[in-house]
Amino acid sequence: MNSPARREIWWADLEPTRGQEINKKRPVVVLSSDDVGALAIKLIAPITGRPPSRASEPWLVQVRPSSANGLTKDGCVDVLQLRGIAFERFSKRIGVLSPDDMADVVAAVALVIEFDGGVG
């Protein structure tokens, strides 16, 4: 298996989980840089089928299926559920997220962590 790369969408097994963590085998998008980290771990955000219900859920970034991303139905990247997962959890590459969708995901991460460009 090739190591998962930034913007790629893969099937991943997210079990076991605790509490309200997103569970089961599902698509995830790889967020971490291809040049960061010596461990066989990637930072991911899971993709859920739950559509955003209102603008008060800015951590859900809607993605529509395309031939490039390989998704078969509308979904949302849930950036509130970021986690690092081992390469062993990845099972099959599905596709790649568009640069525009990835920019929306990165913007949602920045909003969730209250990143304003400064440190502190």
N, C-alpha and C positions, 0 to 999 in steps of 0.2 A: 504494500500500500504506500502510495506517495503521501508525504505529510500534508495535512490540510493547510491551505493557503488563505490569506486574507481575502475576504469577499466571497469565498466559496461556501456553498450550501451543502451540508452532509446530513445523512441519517446518523443519529447518535443515540445511544442508550443512556438516559439520565437517571436511571434507578441505581441505587436506592436514593430516596429523597426524604426530607423531613418537612413537617408543617405544610405550608402553602407553596413550597417549591414546585415548579413545573416538573412533571414526571413523565414516565414511559419513553418509548422510542419515538423520536420525532425529528423533524428537520431543524437544523441549527445553522446559524451563519457565523463564520469565523471572523472575529474582530481584531485579534492581535496581529501585530506586524510580523512579516515573515523573517525579519532580521532580529527579533527580540527573543531572548530566553535560550538557556542551554538545556532545559528540561523538555521532555516529550509531552508538553501540555500546551493547549491553545485556549485563549479567552474566547468564549462563544456567547451568543444570545439565542435562546430558543425561539422557534417560530410556532405560533399557536393559531388555531383556526378561529379563535374568538375575535370578532371584529371590534374595533374601538367603538364604544357606545356614545362617547361625547368628548369634547375638547379637553375635559378635565383629566384625561388619561394620556398625557403627552409621552409616556414611556412606551406606548404601543405605536409602532410604525407600520402602516399598512403596506403590504406588497401584493401585487397581482401576478398571476402565473404568466410565464413567458417561455419561449423556447430556450432562452439562455439560462434562466434560473431553474428550470426543471420542475417548478411547483405545478401541482394539478388543480389547486383551488386557491381562492383568496386567503390570505393569512396576515398575521401581524408579528413583527419582530418585537419581542418583549424585553426591552433593555433594563427593566427592573429586576430581571432574572439572570443577569450576567453571572458567569462562573467560569473557572478554569477547569478544563477536563483533559484527562489523559488520552493520548492517541488511541489507546485500546477501546475507548468508548465510541470512536468513529467507525462506521461500518461501510458506507457507500457514498461516493460523491454524487450529488444530485445535479448541481449546476453552479452558476455564479451570479451573485447579486449585481445589478447594474450600478455604475458609479453614482448615479443620482439617488438611487435607493440607499446606497451605502452612506452617502452624504447625509441623508435624512436620519439614518440610524446613529451616526456619529453625533449629529446635532441633538438627538434625543438623549444620548448618553451625557453630553455636556449639560443639558438642562437638568437631568436627574441628579447629577453630582454637583450642580450649581457652579460649574466651571465658567469663569469669566475671563480666562487668559492670564490671570494672576495666580500667584501661589499663596496659599494661606487659607 
